[in-house]
Amino acid sequence: SVQPDMYPGNCWAFKGSQGYLVVRLSMKIYPTAFTLEHIPKTLSPTGNITSAPRNFAVYGLDVEYQEGKLLGEYVYDQDGEPLQMFPVMV
């Protein structure tokens, strides 16, 4: 399950500057918004959060390996609140 955790390093780390994550749900849903949380700069051991996601897209899938439907493209504001909400755009 996806659980909140504010300890630095306890995250889904991606090697390099791009990656993807598939979350399989137990039932079909129609989302209205997504939230993304990253530790704030004040809790980062280095004082910065350059590893935080910047540009990201969310797709809806019926099965894992299909192309999917774009639900929105977003930008995480590294100077904003640690927990940010993004509405479904489609």
Jmol script that loads the backbone (N, CA, C; Angstrom):
load data "model"
ATOM      1  N   SER A   1       0.836  -1.191   0.000  1.00  0.00           N
ATOM      2  CA  SER A   1       0.000   0.000   0.000  1.00  0.00           C
ATOM      3  C   SER A   1       0.875   1.246   0.000  1.00  0.00           C
ATOM      4  N   VAL A   2       0.299   2.354  -0.408  1.00  0.00           N
ATOM      5  CA  VAL A   2       1.008   3.620  -0.455  1.00  0.00           C
ATOM      6  C   VAL A   2       0.741   4.331   0.865  1.00  0.00           C
ATOM      7  N   GLN A   3       1.799   4.549   1.629  1.00  0.00           N
ATOM      8  CA  GLN A   3       1.664   5.166   2.938  1.00  0.00           C
ATOM      9  C   GLN A   3       2.519   6.422   3.024  1.00  0.00           C
ATOM     10  N   PRO A   4       2.049   7.466   3.734  1.00  0.00           N
ATOM     11  CA  PRO A   4       2.875   8.660   3.909  1.00  0.00           C
ATOM     12  C   PRO A   4       4.093   8.365   4.773  1.00  0.00           C
ATOM     13  N   ASP A   5       5.197   8.990   4.462  1.00  0.00           N
ATOM     14  CA  ASP A   5       6.436   8.786   5.205  1.00  0.00           C
ATOM     15  C   ASP A   5       7.329   9.995   4.972  1.00  0.00           C
ATOM     16  N   MET A   6       7.710  10.673   6.015  1.00  0.00           N
ATOM     17  CA  MET A   6       8.512  11.890   5.879  1.00  0.00           C
ATOM     18  C   MET A   6       9.988  11.673   6.201  1.00  0.00           C
ATOM     19  N   TYR A   7      10.426  10.415   6.299  1.00  0.00           N
ATOM     20  CA  TYR A   7      11.837  10.169   6.570  1.00  0.00           C
ATOM     21  C   TYR A   7      12.627  10.260   5.273  1.00  0.00           C
ATOM     22  N   PRO A   8      13.662  11.120   5.228  1.00  0.00           N
ATOM     23  CA  PRO A   8      14.461  11.245   4.001  1.00  0.00           C
ATOM     24  C   PRO A   8      15.010   9.898   3.552  1.00  0.00           C
ATOM     25  N   GLY A   9      14.853   9.616   2.268  1.00  0.00           N
ATOM     26  CA  GLY A   9      15.364   8.374   1.707  1.00  0.00           C
ATOM     27  C   GLY A   9      14.343   7.260   1.615  1.00  0.00           C
ATOM     28  N   ASN A  10      13.238   7.342   2.391  1.00  0.00           N
ATOM     29  CA  ASN A  10      12.174   6.339   2.294  1.00  0.00           C
ATOM     30  C   ASN A  10      11.214   6.772   1.204  1.00  0.00           C
ATOM     31  N   CYS A  11      11.544   6.399  -0.027  1.00  0.00           N
ATOM     32  CA  CYS A  11      10.775   6.886  -1.168  1.00  0.00           C
ATOM     33  C   CYS A  11      10.913   5.916  -2.330  1.00  0.00           C
ATOM     34  N   TRP A  12      10.226   6.220  -3.402  1.00  0.00           N
ATOM     35  CA  TRP A  12      10.412   5.490  -4.646  1.00  0.00           C
ATOM     36  C   TRP A  12      11.476   6.233  -5.434  1.00  0.00           C
ATOM     37  N   ALA A  13      12.701   5.831  -5.287  1.00  0.00           N
ATOM     38  CA  ALA A  13      13.802   6.499  -5.981  1.00  0.00           C
ATOM     39  C   ALA A  13      13.932   5.933  -7.392  1.00  0.00           C
ATOM     40  N   PHE A  14      14.168   6.826  -8.339  1.00  0.00           N
ATOM     41  CA  PHE A  14      14.380   6.427  -9.728  1.00  0.00           C
ATOM     42  C   PHE A  14      15.817   6.717 -10.105  1.00  0.00           C
ATOM     43  N   LYS A  15      16.433   5.795 -10.816  1.00  0.00           N
ATOM     44  CA  LYS A  15      17.779   6.014 -11.306  1.00  0.00           C
ATOM     45  C   LYS A  15      17.699   6.927 -12.522  1.00  0.00           C
ATOM     46  N   GLY A  16      18.515   7.969 -12.546  1.00  0.00           N
ATOM     47  CA  GLY A  16      18.495   8.902 -13.670  1.00  0.00           C
ATOM     48  C   GLY A  16      17.449   9.987 -13.476  1.00  0.00           C
ATOM     49  N   SER A  17      17.115  10.664 -14.548  1.00  0.00           N
ATOM     50  CA  SER A  17      16.224  11.818 -14.448  1.00  0.00           C
ATOM     51  C   SER A  17      14.786  11.503 -14.861  1.00  0.00           C
ATOM     52  N   GLN A  18      14.513  10.257 -15.275  1.00  0.00           N
ATOM     53  CA  GLN A  18      13.157   9.889 -15.675  1.00  0.00           C
ATOM     54  C   GLN A  18      12.796   8.527 -15.121  1.00  0.00           C
ATOM     55  N   GLY A  19      11.510   8.303 -14.934  1.00  0.00           N
ATOM     56  CA  GLY A  19      11.057   7.008 -14.464  1.00  0.00           C
ATOM     57  C   GLY A  19       9.553   6.941 -14.540  1.00  0.00           C
ATOM     58  N   TYR A  20       9.015   5.786 -14.183  1.00  0.00           N
ATOM     59  CA  TYR A  20       7.565   5.654 -14.137  1.00  0.00           C
ATOM     60  C   TYR A  20       7.182   4.691 -13.031  1.00  0.00           C
ATOM     61  N   LEU A  21       5.946   4.816 -12.601  1.00  0.00           N
ATOM     62  CA  LEU A  21       5.419   4.011 -11.510  1.00  0.00           C
ATOM     63  C   LEU A  21       4.011   3.594 -11.888  1.00  0.00           C
ATOM     64  N   VAL A  22       3.673   2.335 -11.730  1.00  0.00           N
ATOM     65  CA  VAL A  22       2.325   1.838 -11.967  1.00  0.00           C
ATOM     66  C   VAL A  22       1.751   1.428 -10.615  1.00  0.00           C
ATOM     67  N   VAL A  23       0.575   1.955 -10.282  1.00  0.00           N
ATOM     68  CA  VAL A  23      -0.120   1.587  -9.047  1.00  0.00           C
ATOM     69  C   VAL A  23      -1.379   0.845  -9.450  1.00  0.00           C
ATOM     70  N   ARG A  24      -1.467  -0.410  -9.040  1.00  0.00           N
ATOM     71  CA  ARG A  24      -2.637  -1.221  -9.371  1.00  0.00           C
ATOM     72  C   ARG A  24      -3.634  -1.136  -8.222  1.00  0.00           C
ATOM     73  N   LEU A  25      -4.862  -0.764  -8.553  1.00  0.00           N
ATOM     74  CA  LEU A  25      -5.916  -0.632  -7.552  1.00  0.00           C
ATOM     75  C   LEU A  25      -6.797  -1.872  -7.563  1.00  0.00           C
ATOM     76  N   SER A  26      -7.518  -2.094  -6.476  1.00  0.00           N
ATOM     77  CA  SER A  26      -8.360  -3.278  -6.367  1.00  0.00           C
ATOM     78  C   SER A  26      -9.686  -3.134  -7.109  1.00  0.00           C
ATOM     79  N   MET A  27     -10.025  -1.899  -7.511  1.00  0.00           N
ATOM     80  CA  MET A  27     -11.259  -1.677  -8.260  1.00  0.00           C
ATOM     81  C   MET A  27     -11.083  -0.459  -9.162  1.00  0.00           C
ATOM     82  N   LYS A  28     -11.951  -0.351 -10.138  1.00  0.00           N
ATOM     83  CA  LYS A  28     -11.902   0.772 -11.072  1.00  0.00           C
ATOM     84  C   LYS A  28     -12.383   2.038 -10.353  1.00  0.00           C
ATOM     85  N   ILE A  29     -11.655   3.140 -10.554  1.00  0.00           N
ATOM     86  CA  ILE A  29     -12.039   4.416  -9.953  1.00  0.00           C
ATOM     87  C   ILE A  29     -12.045   5.501 -11.029  1.00  0.00           C
ATOM     88  N   TYR A  30     -12.670   6.611 -10.724  1.00  0.00           N
ATOM     89  CA  TYR A  30     -12.659   7.789 -11.579  1.00  0.00           C
ATOM     90  C   TYR A  30     -12.095   8.937 -10.742  1.00  0.00           C
ATOM     91  N   PRO A  31     -10.774   9.135 -10.767  1.00  0.00           N
ATOM     92  CA  PRO A  31     -10.151  10.141  -9.896  1.00  0.00           C
ATOM     93  C   PRO A  31     -10.526  11.558 -10.304  1.00  0.00           C
ATOM     94  N   THR A  32     -10.539  12.447  -9.326  1.00  0.00           N
ATOM     95  CA  THR A  32     -10.781  13.868  -9.586  1.00  0.00           C
ATOM     96  C   THR A  32      -9.524  14.695  -9.332  1.00  0.00           C
ATOM     97  N   ALA A  33      -8.563  14.140  -8.581  1.00  0.00           N
ATOM     98  CA  ALA A  33      -7.325  14.859  -8.275  1.00  0.00           C
ATOM     99  C   ALA A  33      -6.277  13.863  -7.795  1.00  0.00           C
ATOM    100  N   PHE A  34      -5.026  14.309  -7.823  1.00  0.00           N
ATOM    101  CA  PHE A  34      -3.887  13.524  -7.338  1.00  0.00           C
ATOM    102  C   PHE A  34      -3.102  14.397  -6.382  1.00  0.00           C
ATOM    103  N   THR A  35      -2.448  13.782  -5.414  1.00  0.00           N
ATOM    104  CA  THR A  35      -1.545  14.530  -4.546  1.00  0.00           C
ATOM    105  C   THR A  35      -0.159  13.927  -4.654  1.00  0.00           C
ATOM    106  N   LEU A  36       0.826  14.796  -4.526  1.00  0.00           N
ATOM    107  CA  LEU A  36       2.222  14.368  -4.551  1.00  0.00           C
ATOM    108  C   LEU A  36       2.902  15.059  -3.378  1.00  0.00           C
ATOM    109  N   GLU A  37       3.658  14.288  -2.597  1.00  0.00           N
ATOM    110  CA  GLU A  37       4.315  14.834  -1.414  1.00  0.00           C
ATOM    111  C   GLU A  37       5.804  14.528  -1.465  1.00  0.00           C
ATOM    112  N   HIS A  38       6.604  15.508  -1.109  1.00  0.00           N
ATOM    113  CA  HIS A  38       8.051  15.341  -1.015  1.00  0.00           C
ATOM    114  C   HIS A  38       8.492  16.065   0.245  1.00  0.00           C
ATOM    115  N   ILE A  39       9.558  15.607   0.862  1.00  0.00           N
ATOM    116  CA  ILE A  39      10.024  16.297   2.074  1.00  0.00           C
ATOM    117  C   ILE A  39      10.355  17.749   1.740  1.00  0.00           C
ATOM    118  N   PRO A  40      10.120  18.672   2.663  1.00  0.00           N
ATOM    119  CA  PRO A  40      10.494  20.073   2.426  1.00  0.00           C
ATOM    120  C   PRO A  40      12.011  20.250   2.518  1.00  0.00           C
ATOM    121  N   LYS A  41      12.473  21.344   1.971  1.00  0.00           N
ATOM    122  CA  LYS A  41      13.912  21.649   2.000  1.00  0.00           C
ATOM    123  C   LYS A  41      14.450  21.650   3.431  1.00  0.00           C
ATOM    124  N   THR A  42      13.635  22.082   4.384  1.00  0.00           N
ATOM    125  CA  THR A  42      14.087  22.183   5.776  1.00  0.00           C
ATOM    126  C   THR A  42      14.382  20.820   6.398  1.00  0.00           C
ATOM    127  N   LEU A  43      13.775  19.742   5.892  1.00  0.00           N
ATOM    128  CA  LEU A  43      14.036  18.408   6.426  1.00  0.00           C
ATOM    129  C   LEU A  43      15.073  17.637   5.613  1.00  0.00           C
ATOM    130  N   SER A  44      15.496  18.204   4.494  1.00  0.00           N
ATOM    131  CA  SER A  44      16.464  17.526   3.642  1.00  0.00           C
ATOM    132  C   SER A  44      17.857  17.621   4.259  1.00  0.00           C
ATOM    133  N   PRO A  45      18.591  16.505   4.334  1.00  0.00           N
ATOM    134  CA  PRO A  45      19.945  16.537   4.904  1.00  0.00           C
ATOM    135  C   PRO A  45      20.876  17.492   4.154  1.00  0.00           C
ATOM    136  N   THR A  46      20.621  17.708   2.853  1.00  0.00           N
ATOM    137  CA  THR A  46      21.477  18.592   2.047  1.00  0.00           C
ATOM    138  C   THR A  46      20.951  20.020   1.969  1.00  0.00           C
ATOM    139  N   GLY A  47      19.733  20.261   2.466  1.00  0.00           N
ATOM    140  CA  GLY A  47      19.155  21.599   2.403  1.00  0.00           C
ATOM    141  C   GLY A  47      18.514  21.916   1.062  1.00  0.00           C
ATOM    142  N   ASN A  48      18.473  20.925   0.166  1.00  0.00           N
ATOM    143  CA  ASN A  48      17.773  21.143  -1.097  1.00  0.00           C
ATOM    144  C   ASN A  48      16.970  19.888  -1.428  1.00  0.00           C
ATOM    145  N   ILE A  49      16.060  20.025  -2.388  1.00  0.00           N
ATOM    146  CA  ILE A  49      15.248  18.878  -2.803  1.00  0.00           C
ATOM    147  C   ILE A  49      15.301  18.740  -4.327  1.00  0.00           C
ATOM    148  N   THR A  50      16.512  18.766  -4.854  1.00  0.00           N
ATOM    149  CA  THR A  50      16.671  18.640  -6.298  1.00  0.00           C
ATOM    150  C   THR A  50      16.215  17.266  -6.812  1.00  0.00           C
ATOM    151  N   SER A  51      16.068  16.302  -5.923  1.00  0.00           N
ATOM    152  CA  SER A  51      15.591  14.980  -6.333  1.00  0.00           C
ATOM    153  C   SER A  51      14.066  14.922  -6.433  1.00  0.00           C
ATOM    154  N   ALA A  52      13.383  15.979  -6.021  1.00  0.00           N
ATOM    155  CA  ALA A  52      11.921  15.986  -6.090  1.00  0.00           C
ATOM    156  C   ALA A  52      11.467  15.948  -7.541  1.00  0.00           C
ATOM    157  N   PRO A  53      10.333  15.299  -7.797  1.00  0.00           N
ATOM    158  CA  PRO A  53       9.816  15.307  -9.163  1.00  0.00           C
ATOM    159  C   PRO A  53       9.515  16.738  -9.598  1.00  0.00           C
ATOM    160  N   ARG A  54       9.663  17.002 -10.855  1.00  0.00           N
ATOM    161  CA  ARG A  54       9.359  18.334 -11.381  1.00  0.00           C
ATOM    162  C   ARG A  54       8.170  18.226 -12.320  1.00  0.00           C
ATOM    163  N   ASN A  55       8.404  17.776 -13.532  1.00  0.00           N
ATOM    164  CA  ASN A  55       7.331  17.585 -14.510  1.00  0.00           C
ATOM    165  C   ASN A  55       6.885  16.132 -14.452  1.00  0.00           C
ATOM    166  N   PHE A  56       5.572  15.923 -14.369  1.00  0.00           N
ATOM    167  CA  PHE A  56       5.080  14.552 -14.373  1.00  0.00           C
ATOM    168  C   PHE A  56       3.704  14.490 -15.025  1.00  0.00           C
ATOM    169  N   ALA A  57       3.384  13.325 -15.512  1.00  0.00           N
ATOM    170  CA  ALA A  57       2.093  13.075 -16.153  1.00  0.00           C
ATOM    171  C   ALA A  57       1.438  11.887 -15.477  1.00  0.00           C
ATOM    172  N   VAL A  58       0.107  11.876 -15.467  1.00  0.00           N
ATOM    173  CA  VAL A  58      -0.647  10.776 -14.883  1.00  0.00           C
ATOM    174  C   VAL A  58      -1.558  10.211 -15.973  1.00  0.00           C
ATOM    175  N   TYR A  59      -1.520   8.880 -16.101  1.00  0.00           N
ATOM    176  CA  TYR A  59      -2.341   8.181 -17.085  1.00  0.00           C
ATOM    177  C   TYR A  59      -3.269   7.211 -16.368  1.00  0.00           C
ATOM    178  N   GLY A  60      -4.443   7.007 -16.927  1.00  0.00           N
ATOM    179  CA  GLY A  60      -5.367   5.997 -16.427  1.00  0.00           C
ATOM    180  C   GLY A  60      -5.292   4.775 -17.321  1.00  0.00           C
ATOM    181  N   LEU A  61      -5.200   3.600 -16.710  1.00  0.00           N
ATOM    182  CA  LEU A  61      -5.077   2.345 -17.464  1.00  0.00           C
ATOM    183  C   LEU A  61      -6.144   1.367 -17.012  1.00  0.00           C
ATOM    184  N   ASP A  62      -6.643   0.586 -17.953  1.00  0.00           N
ATOM    185  CA  ASP A  62      -7.513  -0.536 -17.583  1.00  0.00           C
ATOM    186  C   ASP A  62      -6.674  -1.770 -17.279  1.00  0.00           C
ATOM    187  N   VAL A  63      -5.575  -1.934 -18.028  1.00  0.00           N
ATOM    188  CA  VAL A  63      -4.623  -3.019 -17.793  1.00  0.00           C
ATOM    189  C   VAL A  63      -3.219  -2.431 -17.844  1.00  0.00           C
ATOM    190  N   GLU A  64      -2.278  -3.065 -17.157  1.00  0.00           N
ATOM    191  CA  GLU A  64      -0.952  -2.490 -16.921  1.00  0.00           C
ATOM    192  C   GLU A  64      -0.193  -2.089 -18.174  1.00  0.00           C
ATOM    193  N   TYR A  65      -0.242  -2.871 -19.239  1.00  0.00           N
ATOM    194  CA  TYR A  65       0.640  -2.610 -20.374  1.00  0.00           C
ATOM    195  C   TYR A  65      -0.027  -1.897 -21.547  1.00  0.00           C
ATOM    196  N   GLN A  66      -1.213  -1.328 -21.352  1.00  0.00           N
ATOM    197  CA  GLN A  66      -1.829  -0.579 -22.437  1.00  0.00           C
ATOM    198  C   GLN A  66      -1.262   0.837 -22.470  1.00  0.00           C
ATOM    199  N   GLU A  67      -1.563   1.586 -23.527  1.00  0.00           N
ATOM    200  CA  GLU A  67      -1.035   2.943 -23.658  1.00  0.00           C
ATOM    201  C   GLU A  67      -1.602   3.869 -22.587  1.00  0.00           C
ATOM    202  N   GLY A  68      -2.864   3.751 -22.273  1.00  0.00           N
ATOM    203  CA  GLY A  68      -3.466   4.558 -21.217  1.00  0.00           C
ATOM    204  C   GLY A  68      -4.008   5.868 -21.723  1.00  0.00           C
ATOM    205  N   LYS A  69      -4.814   6.506 -20.891  1.00  0.00           N
ATOM    206  CA  LYS A  69      -5.424   7.797 -21.213  1.00  0.00           C
ATOM    207  C   LYS A  69      -4.782   8.865 -20.342  1.00  0.00           C
ATOM    208  N   LEU A  70      -4.293   9.916 -20.973  1.00  0.00           N
ATOM    209  CA  LEU A  70      -3.660  11.004 -20.231  1.00  0.00           C
ATOM    210  C   LEU A  70      -4.707  11.730 -19.386  1.00  0.00           C
ATOM    211  N   LEU A  71      -4.477  11.782 -18.080  1.00  0.00           N
ATOM    212  CA  LEU A  71      -5.380  12.477 -17.160  1.00  0.00           C
ATOM    213  C   LEU A  71      -4.879  13.873 -16.817  1.00  0.00           C
ATOM    214  N   GLY A  72      -3.597  14.144 -17.075  1.00  0.00           N
ATOM    215  CA  GLY A  72      -3.058  15.472 -16.835  1.00  0.00           C
ATOM    216  C   GLY A  72      -1.547  15.486 -16.818  1.00  0.00           C
ATOM    217  N   GLU A  73      -0.986  16.649 -17.106  1.00  0.00           N
ATOM    218  CA  GLU A  73       0.456  16.885 -17.016  1.00  0.00           C
ATOM    219  C   GLU A  73       0.647  18.014 -16.010  1.00  0.00           C
ATOM    220  N   TYR A  74       1.606  17.842 -15.115  1.00  0.00           N
ATOM    221  CA  TYR A  74       1.722  18.727 -13.966  1.00  0.00           C
ATOM    222  C   TYR A  74       3.174  19.108 -13.688  1.00  0.00           C
ATOM    223  N   VAL A  75       3.335  20.126 -12.832  1.00  0.00           N
ATOM    224  CA  VAL A  75       4.660  20.559 -12.380  1.00  0.00           C
ATOM    225  C   VAL A  75       4.610  20.664 -10.853  1.00  0.00           C
ATOM    226  N   TYR A  76       5.501  19.934 -10.186  1.00  0.00           N
ATOM    227  CA  TYR A  76       5.628  20.024  -8.732  1.00  0.00           C
ATOM    228  C   TYR A  76       6.479  21.241  -8.401  1.00  0.00           C
ATOM    229  N   ASP A  77       5.974  22.137  -7.549  1.00  0.00           N
ATOM    230  CA  ASP A  77       6.674  23.362  -7.168  1.00  0.00           C
ATOM    231  C   ASP A  77       7.576  23.077  -5.968  1.00  0.00           C
ATOM    232  N   GLN A  78       8.890  23.003  -6.193  1.00  0.00           N
ATOM    233  CA  GLN A  78       9.830  22.679  -5.120  1.00  0.00           C
ATOM    234  C   GLN A  78       9.876  23.757  -4.032  1.00  0.00           C
ATOM    235  N   ASP A  79       9.368  24.946  -4.325  1.00  0.00           N
ATOM    236  CA  ASP A  79       9.319  26.014  -3.326  1.00  0.00           C
ATOM    237  C   ASP A  79       7.936  26.107  -2.678  1.00  0.00           C
ATOM    238  N   GLY A  80       7.017  25.236  -3.082  1.00  0.00           N
ATOM    239  CA  GLY A  80       5.664  25.246  -2.527  1.00  0.00           C
ATOM    240  C   GLY A  80       5.553  24.353  -1.306  1.00  0.00           C
ATOM    241  N   GLU A  81       4.323  24.038  -0.948  1.00  0.00           N
ATOM    242  CA  GLU A  81       4.063  23.153   0.182  1.00  0.00           C
ATOM    243  C   GLU A  81       4.567  21.744  -0.136  1.00  0.00           C
ATOM    244  N   PRO A  82       4.960  20.964   0.884  1.00  0.00           N
ATOM    245  CA  PRO A  82       5.427  19.605   0.633  1.00  0.00           C
ATOM    246  C   PRO A  82       4.350  18.722  -0.029  1.00  0.00           C
ATOM    247  N   LEU A  83       3.094  18.885   0.367  1.00  0.00           N
ATOM    248  CA  LEU A  83       1.991  18.120  -0.183  1.00  0.00           C
ATOM    249  C   LEU A  83       1.220  19.018  -1.143  1.00  0.00           C
ATOM    250  N   GLN A  84       1.200  18.647  -2.412  1.00  0.00           N
ATOM    251  CA  GLN A  84       0.535  19.465  -3.433  1.00  0.00           C
ATOM    252  C   GLN A  84      -0.523  18.643  -4.141  1.00  0.00           C
ATOM    253  N   MET A  85      -1.664  19.303  -4.449  1.00  0.00           N
ATOM    254  CA  MET A  85      -2.791  18.642  -5.100  1.00  0.00           C
ATOM    255  C   MET A  85      -2.894  19.114  -6.546  1.00  0.00           C
ATOM    256  N   PHE A  86      -3.205  18.158  -7.427  1.00  0.00           N
ATOM    257  CA  PHE A  86      -3.307  18.435  -8.853  1.00  0.00           C
ATOM    258  C   PHE A  86      -4.623  17.862  -9.362  1.00  0.00           C
ATOM    259  N   PRO A  87      -5.521  18.705  -9.923  1.00  0.00           N
ATOM    260  CA  PRO A  87      -6.811  18.202 -10.402  1.00  0.00           C
ATOM    261  C   PRO A  87      -6.647  17.418 -11.703  1.00  0.00           C
ATOM    262  N   VAL A  88      -7.536  16.453 -11.930  1.00  0.00           N
ATOM    263  CA  VAL A  88      -7.567  15.760 -13.217  1.00  0.00           C
ATOM    264  C   VAL A  88      -7.929  16.797 -14.269  1.00  0.00           C
ATOM    265  N   MET A  89      -7.196  16.830 -15.356  1.00  0.00           N
ATOM    266  CA  MET A  89      -7.405  17.855 -16.386  1.00  0.00           C
ATOM    267  C   MET A  89      -8.340  17.386 -17.500  1.00  0.00           C
ATOM    268  N   VAL A  90      -8.532  16.080 -17.628  1.00  0.00           N
ATOM    269  CA  VAL A  90      -9.375  15.558 -18.716  1.00  0.00           C
ATOM    270  C   VAL A  90     -10.652  15.011 -18.130  1.00  0.00           C
TER     271      VAL A  90
END
end "model"
wireframe off; spacefill off
backbone 0.3
color backbone group
